[in-house]
């Protein structure tokens, strides 16, 4: 058994070893593979389409895998059709991201014993994963989204299985579709019949004569399917299929599909099937025919199927939401079905885990089989099975601060609920992360130990935690709840950050009820240790009052010690009670209230000397009503290395900055990058794509800076702003505010983690956005995770108050679309725009050419590193305009 290696730095004339890897994956595939051989692909982007024509045998597969799942992007050229074509038996494909294939992301025809694991497949014109006329198939732990833009296709599609092996004796499931996440697969052209999350299609071979019905057992379990154009899970013309433990939510979104059989989970013209332990939630607001389940047939055929222990909802309690055309049977409450019952998800569509009081808990059965783990790969409980894809408590892997099972008083959706849109594997659960391997860790310090004077906080700089960097990498706020035992001034906050931690954004001091007293923006410093961050001015605390000191980080990796704050402890001028460590997950800073296992997150306060304490003047001075600033920058870009500085008129607390073109002077396409954002201003550059020389004629660049959080503008509209991290994979971001309709969202790449030009792409809904960072199609570099800032605001019909926001229809392409805002602004204004959809797969930016004070021409500008073709499909564009100068919010800004 031989292992062949491929790397972006390799050479196809090399030996294919670890020391001398091939350059192309196809070269490795064509190297005479034998059963048991493995092709290992090192991280990077590979612009090729693959044909796997050599497989293994019953003893061993041929395996092609990413060295680390999620780090290899396979991007087939525009001349290719499929991303990966499997034309051999006994093959395993594992760990790839496959993007923007014109045909299927992965297609397999007339093959058997094929395993597809841990892949992320998106942007395919046809299906994400497509099997035709095959058997012995395992499709597990994949994510498929934004596929099926052309008619007839789905996220995962298995069509007309056939007994091509001739094996009639092997028992058990021959086809398994397990643990996948499939969403946003919507048809835009061609026949609007599919766009399903998962479909088991025509195993009876009704559409092809001469083949017998395939009746060997098939299993579909532990999958999450949501917001697809077609059904969530469809079983049509296919028998002996078990569908168990899945979650389907708000599918059937395609309004061009005129069919009336629109079940979230659907059985059509099929028998011998079992539907058990599923959750199906329909959205009849999209189409009144949308139902949670359907069991339908025609032509006198009656389905023989069983529905047991399923939960249905269509938004109206008590409504079963089931369609049974063809005189078919209705699911019965006597069989354990909960019909018309709210499953109480944590925060759909961002988090489909169950709340602790969900009726789906322990409502399932293991009588029809049970896989050992749920979608999070954590244990299912036999006999007390929860409905849906997640078992209660399975959650994302958090060895220390597992979220409290009680709802957060200020709930915020998690920005990237695994395994949705930024699909990177979570670390395996561990009882406790191991300490650093070098010196023996010191004994855990006791609360209050290591203090200097009584004017210090809880710890001195000599005190360090045993777990300096936790493996949790989600954005969150962590802090310490404390009592001021004396009237003292707080000069700032100290936080401990371990080596390798990134994403530290701000520190904040709060009152007990969540009023923000002071915030300072901060950047991560190299190395490990205590970081001391001072406020612009000290904050006076009242004796006997409780406060919270905290910090916000976009990448987690906090220091933590569990079982630490187990009793009241005096730390000089402040003291803490048990469970003093608090946290809150969310894509921007917010008041932390949850606690876990008496954890200490190593946050402290900087207390001024007692002899310098001023008279108590209350609970601190809140910020003024200035929440941001808008302006226009105009610079020529002399080369790829020059940065331009923009300075604010007033200091802003933790500003979020977005920019975009207001002119279209230069012929070469470009992106805009921002760095070094602080309370006084920021730097930016016009970043031409890497096939160009980097020099660019002067452009007018509109910019808007809004303090992180949620605010109310003078006209009563709400604007939210926040920080996140994004990379090549999709990241889900919540707004922190419940917008009634999808807001206008403006995004911005922040930072220099990528040495080459990159831009952001988004898809926007009313509940949140998904963002990713895209580089040039011809680039072979790996896209690193980088900062992503965003501003979301309610639209308005006019800008009479000096702030305009709106969206086009699906009308903006490479040719351009004019937005008219005549009479909106009395003075000079800044105009910023961004795409709200991701219909076109080619890397591109939105360019605005503002035509005086009357209108702006918006167009999509594709980069040309891969080909000279720049035609782009129509997108929805969002835009916002502010009169130049400071932006004010109402005094009663929404709490954040």
N, C-alpha and C positions, 0 to 999 in steps of 0.2 A: 504494500500500500504506500503510495507516494503522495506527498503534499507539494503542490505547486503554488508559488506566490506571485501576486501581481501588485504593482505599485505605480503611482503616477510618475515616479522617478525612474522606473525600470526601462528595460530595453527588450523588444521582442526577439532580438538575437541572442539574449542571455539564456541561462540555463533554467530559469524559473525557480531558483532556490530562494531561501530567505535572504541570502547575501547578494544574489543576482536575480532579482525578480523580473518577470515579464512586464511590459508596459500596458498591454491590452488584455482584457479578460478573455476575449475570443481566442487569442493565441494560446492561452492555457487550456481552453476547452478543446482546442484542435491538436493537443499534444499527445494523443493516443491514450486517453484516460482508460483505466481499468477499474473493475469493481473494488470499492474501498478507497479509491483515490479521492483527494480533497483539493479544491482550488480555494485558496485563502486570499481575499482581496483586501489590501490595506486601505486606510482612509483616503478619501479624495473624491473628485468628480470624474466620471468616465463617460465621455460622449460617444457611446457606441450602443448598438443593439446586439443582443446575444442570441445565438442559436445553439441549443444543447442537443447534440445529435448522438452523443455517446453516453450510455448509462451503465448501471451496475447489474447485479443479478440478485437472486433470492438471498444470497449470503451477505451482500453489502451494497449499499447505494454508492453512486458517485455524488459527492457533495460539493456544492459551490456556495460559499458563504462569505459574508463580510467578516473581517478579522474582529471587529467590534460592531455589533448591530447598531444601525442608525448612523454610521459614519461614512458610508459609501453611497454616493449619489450616482445612479445610472440614468443618464439623460440621452435617449436615442436621438440621432440626427434627424432632421426633418425629412430626409429621404427614406428613412426606415418606417416600418409599420408597427410591430410590437416592440416592447421593451425587452422581454425575454420570451423566446419561443422554445417550448420543451417538446422535443421530438424523439425522446428515448425513454426507456423504462427504468425504474428504480433510481430515481433522482431526488435529491433534496436541495432546495433553494432557500437560503436563510440570511436574514439580516440586512437586506438592501432597501434603500429608498429608490423608487422608480418613478420618474417624473415625466409627464407631458408626452407620452407615446401617442402617435396618431391613431393607432389601433388599440390593442389590449396592453395593459401594463405587463401582465404575464399570461400567456396563452399556452395550453397544452391540448394536443389532439391525438386521439387513438393511442393513448399510453396508459400504463398502469403502475401502481406503487410509486406515486409521486407525493412528496411532502413539501409544503410551502409554509415556512415558519418565519415569524418575527419581521415581516417586511412592511414597509410603508409605501403605498402606491397611490398616486394622485395625478390628476390632470390628463387622464387617458381619454381619447375620443370614444373608445369602446369600453369594455369592462375593465375594472381594476385587475381582477383575477377571473380568467375564463377557462373552463374545462369543457371539451366536447368529446363525446363518444369514448369515454374512458372509464376506468374503475380502480378501486383501491386508492382512494384520494384522501389526503389529510391536509386541511387548510386551517392553520392554528396560529393565534396570537398576531394576526396581521391587522393593519389599519388601512382602510380604503376610503378615499374621499375625493370629491370633485371629478369623478369619472363619469362615463356614460353620456357625454354631451351630445353624441350622435344617437339616433334611435336604436331600439332593440336591446340595449345593454344595461348592465347593473354594476354595483360595487363588487359583488362576488356572484358569479353565475356558473352553475353546473348544468350542462345541457345534454340530454339524451345519453345517460350512462348506458354502456353496453358490456356484455360479458366477454370482453376481448381476450381474457386469459383462458377461457374455457373451464375455469375452476368453478365447480358447482357444489363443493363440499365445505369450503372454509366458512365458519360461522361468525356471527358478530357483525358489527357495522363495517361496511366496506368503504363508505364515504363519510368522513367526519369534518364538519365545519364548526370549529370550536374557538371560543375566546377571542373573537375578532370584533373590531369596532368599524362600522361602516356608516358613513354619514355624508350628506350634501352631494350625493350622486344624483344629478338632475339632467334630464334630456333638454337640449335647447334646439336641436334641429333633427329632421327626419321624423320617424314614427314615434309618437309619444305614448308608447305602450309599457315601458319598463322604467328604468331609473330606480330599481329596487335596491335595498340594502343588501339582501341575500335572496337568491332565487334558486329553487330546485325545480328544474324545468323539463317537462315532457320526457320523463323516464319511460312513459308508455309508447314513445316513438309515434305519436299520432300524426306528426308532421313529416315523417319519412317512412315510406312503405318498406316492407320486407324485413323488419327487425322486430323481435319479440319484446314484450314489455320487460323492463329491468325491475325486478322485485326484490333484489337483495337489500338488506336494511341500510338506511341512511340516518345519520344523526346530525342535528343542528342544535348546539347548546352553548350557553354562557356567552352569547353574543350581545352586543349593544348596537342597535340600529336606530338612527334618529335623523329627522329632517331630510330624508331622501325624497326625490321627486315621485317615485313610485311607492310600492308597499315596503314595509320594514322587512318582513320575511314572507316570501311567497312560495307556496308549494302548489304547483299546478300540473295536472296530468302526471302525477308521480305518486307511487304507492309505497307503503311500509317505511314512512319517514317519521322519526321521532323528533319533535321540536320541544325542547325543555330548558327551563332556566334562562330564558332570554328576556331582554328589556327592549321594547319598541316604543318610540315616542315621536309623535307629531311627524309621521311620514305622510306620503300622498300629497306632497306640496306642489306638484306639477299641475297647474290650472289648464294646460293645453291637453291633458289626458282627460277625455270625456267619459271614460268608463264609470260605471256605478258600483262595481265591486272594488271597494277601496278599504279593505281591512289593514290595520297595522300588521297583524299576523293573519295570513290568508290561506285558506284551503279551497282549491277549485278542482272539481272533476277528478277527485283522488280519494282512495280508500286505504284502510289499514294503517292510518296515520294516528299518532298520539301527540296531543298538545298539552303539556303539563308544566306547572310551576313558572309560567310566563307572566310578565307584566306588559300590558298593551294600553297605551294612552293616546287617544285620537284627538284631532283638532278639527271639529266640524266647521269652525269658522273659516277655514280655507275652502272647503267644499262640504255641503250638507250631507253628502253620501259617505264621508269619511267615518269609519267605525273602528272600534278596537279590534274586533274579530270578524271574519266572515267565513262561512261554510256554504259554498255555493256550487251549483251545477246547472246543466241544461240538457235538453233532449231526452228527458225522462230518466236520466242517470241520477242515482242518489248516492251520496258519499257515505261511507261507513268509517267514521272517525270517532275519536274520543277526546273530549276536552275535560281536564280535571285540574283543580287547584290553580286556576289562572285568575288574574285580577284585571278588570277592565275599567276604563273611565273615558268619558268624552267631555269632561268638564262639568257635567250635570250629575250630581249625586243621585244614585238610584237608577240611572238609565243604563241598561245592560250594554248598549252600543255593540250589537251583534247583528249581522245580516245573514239570512239563511235562504236565499233564493233557491228554487228547485226542490222545495218541500224537504229540506234537510233539517237535522236535529239542532236544537238550541242548547248551548252549554247550560248546565243545571247547577243551582246552588247546592243541590244534594251531593254533587260530585266535588264539593270543596271549592267551587268557583266563587270568587268575590266580584259580583257584577255591579258596576256603577260605584266603585269605591276608590277614594283618593289614596294612592300608594304612599304619599308623603315622602317624595324625594327630598334630598337635602337642598338642592337648588338647580332643578332642571331648567335649561338644557346644559348647564355647566357641571353639575354634579348629580349623578344618578344613584348615589348611595342612599340607603334608607335612613330616615330619621328614627330615633329610638322608639317612638310611639307608632311607627308604621304598622298598618294592619297586615302588611305582607310578611312580617317577621314570624317565623315558625308556622307559616300557613301552607307550606308545601308538603310534598310527599316524596319518599324515596322508593315507592312501589314500582316505578317504571325506570329504575336505574338512577344512579347519581355519580357524577364525576367528583373526584376527591377535592378539587379546588374550584374557586369562583373566578371571575374575570380578573381579579387582583392576584390570582395564583395563591390565595390563602384558603384554608381548610373550610369545606362545607361541613355542616353538622348533620349527620345521619339521624333521621327521626324527627329533627326539628329544623327542617330546611326552610330557608327564606325564599320567597318568590323573586324572580328576576335574576339578573346577571351578577348581583353583588350580595354576599352574605353580610349581615350587620357586623360591623367591627372590622371587616376586611380592609377597607379604606386604603389610601395610599400608604406605603410603608414608612412609618415614622417611629423608629425604635424608642425615642424618648417622648417628645411632646405629642402623643396621639391625641387628636382633637377630642375634647370633652364630649360625651354623648348627648349632653343637653344642648339645645340650640343656643347659638351665640346671641346675646341681647342685641348685638349690632351685626347681624349676619352679613357676610360678604362671600360671594362665590369665589372658589379657588381659581387662580388664573390659568392653570393648565392641568385640569383634572385628568389623571392618568386613567385610561390610555388615550384620551382624546387629543385634539389637535395640537401639541408639540410632542409627538410620540417617541419619547426616549425611555428605555427600560428603567424602572425604579430599582434601587438597590435591594438585595435580598434582606428580609427582616433579620435583625440580630437582637438578642436580648439587651445588649449594650455595646456600642461601638468600642473597638479596642483602642487603648491609648497609643500614642506615638511610640514607635519601636525603639527609640534611642534610650535615654536615661530612664531609670526606674521612676515612675511618677511619684511625686510627693504625696503625703497623706492629704485627703480632702480638707481644705481649711474650714474651720467652724465659722458660722456667721459672726461678724464683728471682729474676727481675728485679723491681725496684721495692720491694725489702724495706726495712723500717725498721731495727730492731735485730735482733740475732741471736735475740732472744726472740720475734720475730714468726713467722708461718707462711710460706707460699710467696710471697704477694703483699701489697703495700700497697693501700690504697683507691684509689690513683691508677691502678691497672692495670684496664683494662676489656677485655672480649672484642670481637672483630669481629662475632660473631653473638650478640647479647644475648638474642634471643627466637626459639627454634626453632618451626617450624610444627606440630610434633608436639604433640597436645593430649590424649594419654592419660595416665592416672595412672601414676606410676612413682617409683622411688627412684634418685637419681643421686649419685655421690660420688667420693672419691679414696682410693686405697689408698696408705699411706705407712708409713715406718719411723721409729720414734723413735730418733734417733742418740744422744740423751742421756736421762737420767732427768728427765722434765719433767712439769709439770702442764698439763692442757688445761682452760681455763676455759669454752670454748664452741666454736661453729663459725660460720664466716662463709660466706655464700653470695651469689653475684651473681644478681640477678633483674632482668630487663629491663622496660621500660615496658609495661604492659598484661598482664603475667603475673598470674595469679590462682591460688588453690588451694594455696599453700604451707601445709603443715600442721605439720611437725615436723623437727627435726634430731636426728641420732643418732650416737653414737660406738660403734664395734664392735671386738671383738677380731678377729684374723685368721680365726678359725673361726666367726664370726657370733654370738658372745655379745654381747648388748646391755649396754654399760657405762653409758650415760647417754642420756637423751632429754629434749628440751624442746619443748613445743608452741609454735608461733609462728603469727602471722597475717601475711598479705601486707601490706607497707607501700606507700603510694602512691609513684608515681614509680619511677625506675630507680636501681640502684646496689647496693653491698654492704650486706647485712644481717648484723648481728652478734648472735648469739643465745647467751646464757650459760646454763650448767647451774645447777641449784640449788646444787651444790657441785662443786668441781674434781675431775678424775679424774687420778690418778697413773699415768703410763705407765712401762714398764720399758725401759731402754736395749736396743736391738737387736731389740725385738719389733715386729711389723707390726700395723697397725690400719687401720680404714676410717672416714672421716668422710663423712656423707651427709645428704641431705634428701629428704623425701617431698612430692610435690605431686600434687594430684588433676587438674590440667589440663595437665601437661607444660610447654611453653613455657620450657624450660631454656636457659641460655646454654651454648654449646658451641664448641669449636675442634677440628677434626680434625687428625691428623698432628702432634700437639703433644707428647705424652709418648712420644717415640721412643727415649729413652735414659735411663740413670740420671742423676738430677739432685739436687744437694745444695741444700737450702733452709734452711740454718742448723741448728737443733736437730732438724729432720726432713728426710727425703729420700724421693724417689720413684723407682721403676724404670719401665721402659717399660710402656705399656698400663696406666697407673695409674688412668685414668678408668674407673669401673664403673657399671653400671646394672642395674635389675631392674624389669620391668613387673608390675603387680599393683594391686589395688584398695585395699591398705593398705600401710603401711610394712613393709619386709622387707630382709634382708641382700642388698646388690647384689654380684653376682659376674661378670656378663657384661661384655665390653668390645668396643669397635668402633673400628677405624681410629685407635688411639692417641689417642682423644678426651680432651679436658679439659673437664669440666663445671663448672669454676669453683667448687669447694668448697674451703675452707681451714679450718685450725684456729687457735684463739686460744690462744697459748702464754703462760703466766705468766713473769715475769722469772726468770732463772736464779738470782739471789740469794735468791729466795723459795721455791725448790723444797724440799718436805718430803722426809723420808726415804721411800724407796720402800716402799710398803705393798702391793705386789702389783698385780693387774690391774684395780683399781678396785672399787668397792663396788656390788654389784647391788642392785636395788630390793627392798623387803620383800615379804611375801606378800599384801599388800593389793592387790587388782586392781580394786576399784570400790566403789560404794556404792549403796544403794537408799533411797528415801524417798517421802513423800507431801507434796505442796504443796497448800495450800488458800487460794485468793484469789478475791475477786470481781473481775470485769473492768469497771472504771468506764467505759472508752471504748476506741476502737480503737488508741490510741496508748500506753497504759500497759504497761510491762514489769515483771515480777517477778523478783527475784534469789533464787537458791538457792545456798547456800554448802556446800561439802563439809566433812566433819569432818577429813579429811586431804588433802594435795595428791595429785592423781592425774596420772600421766604420760599426756599425750595422750588424755584421756577421750573416749569415744563416748557420747552421751546420747540416750535414747529416752524418750518420755512418752506417756501416754494416760489417758483418763478412768477414774476409779473410781466416779464418781457420775453420775446422770442427772437433775440437779435442774432445769436450765433447759429450756424448751420449744424454744428456737431451736437449730438445728444449728450446729456449729462445728468448726474444726480447731485444732490446737495447733502453735505455732511456737516454735522455740528459736533463740537467737543468743548470741554472745559467750561461747562455751565456752572455758574455760581450765583450768589445773590447780587453781584454787580454787573453781570453780563455773560457773554459767551463768545466763542469763536466759530467761524464757518468757512467752508471753501466750496467753490464750484468744482465738482469731481467728475471730470470727463471719463468715459469708459476707457479701459486700459489699452485698447487698440489705437487710441488717439494720443496726441502729444501733450495733453494736459493744459495747454494754454487756451484761454477762452475770452472772447470779447466781453465787455462790461454788460452785465444784466441787472435789471431791477429785481431784487429778491424780497418778497414780503415776508415778514416774520411776526409771530405772536408768542408772547411769553405769559403764562398763567401760573399762579402759585398752585402747587400740587394740592388736590382736594376737590371739593364740590362747592360751588358758589352760585349766588343768584345775581344776575346782571340787573342793571337799573330798570329794564323793561320787564322784569319778572321771569325771564328765561333762565334755565339752569345750564351751567357749564361745568364739566368735570375734567380734571387733568391728572395724569399720572405717569409713573415710570414703570417700565417692564424690561425684560430681557428677551431677545428673539434671535433665532438662528434660521437655518435652512428649513427646519421642520416648523409646522404651525404651532404658535403659542396662543392659548385662549386668554383673553383679558376681560375682566369685568369692569363696569364703569363706576361702581360704588353708588349709583343712583338709578332708580327705576324709571327710565324714560318711557313715556306712553307709546311712542313710535321710535323707530330707529333714528338715532341722532346723526348729525353731520360729524364725522370723525376725521381728524387730521393727524397724520403720523409722521415720525421723524426718526431716522437712524442717528444715534448719538454715540460717539466714541471712535477710537482708532484701532479697535481689536482686529479689523480687517485692513491689510495693507493695500488692497485693491478696491476699486469702486464697487459699492453695493447700494441697494435701495430697498425700501420697505414695500410690501404689498399687503392688502387687508381685504377681509370680507366683514361687513358690518351688519349687525342685527340690533333689535331694540334691547336685548339683554346683555350684549357684549360683542367683542370683536375678536377675530382671529388674525394674527399678523405673522409674517415670515420675512426673512431677509433674503433677497435675491441678488446674485451676482451676474455678470455677463455670461451669456450662453456659451461663449467660446472659452471661458475661463476654466482652467484646470485646478485652481486653488480651492481649498476647503473654506467654506464660509464659517467663521467663528461667531459664537453667540456675542451679541453686542447690545448696547443700550437701545431701547426703543421708547420714545416719549410719545404721548398721545393727548389730544384734546378733543372732547366730545361735547357738543352743544345742541340745544334744541333749535330747530329751523324757525325761520320767521318769514313773513311775506314781504316785509320791508325793513329798512334799517333806519327808521326815523330816530332811533335812540343812538345811532352811531355804530351799531353792530348788526351786520347782515349775515345770515347763514341760510343755505339752501342746498338742494340736490337736483340734479338733472334726472331725466329718465334714463333708460338704457340707450343713450343717443351719442355718447362721446367715443369717437374712434380716431384713427390716424388723420382723417380729413378735418376734424374739428367740429365744434358745436358752440354757438354763441349764447352766452348768458347775459340777459339784459337787466341792469340795475339802475336805470336812468333816474336821477333825482334822489337816490338813497343817501348820498353823502354830501354834506355841506362843505366839508374841508377835505384836505388830503387824507388818503386812506391806505391801509395795507390790505392786500388781498392774498389769501392762501387757499390752496385747493389740493385735493387728493382723490384717488380712485377709491370707491366704496365697495367695488366688486373685484373678482379675480376670474373673469370669464376668459380672457386671453392669457395663454400660458407663457408667451414670450416675455422676457424681461423688459420692462418699460417704465417710464415715468409720465406723470401728467404735467403738461406745460400750459401755462396761462399767458395770454398776451392781452393785457388790460388796455382797452381802447378808450383813453381819456376817462371821464367819469360816467360814461354811458353803458359800457358793456365789456365783456371779456370773451376772447376766443379760447376755448379749452380744447386741447388735442392730446392724444396719446403718442408719445415718442418712443419707439422701440430702439434698443441699441443694436449694433450691426456686427458684433464680433464673430458671430457664427454664420450669418448670411446677410446679404444686402436687402432682403425683403423686409419692409417695415409696415405692411398692412396689419392692422390690429382690429379685432372684433369690438363691437360696441360695449362700452362699460357705463356704469353709473358713476358720476363724479359728484363729490361734495365740495362746497366752497364756503368760505367765510371772509367777511371784511370788517375791519375795525378802523375807525378814525385814528390817525396817528397820534400817539401820546399814551398817557396812563389810562388803564382800564379800571373802573371802579365797580365794586359789588355792593349790594345792600348790606346794611349794618348787621342784619340778622342772617348772614350766610348760613347755609345748611351745615349742620354739624358733620364732621368727617372722622 
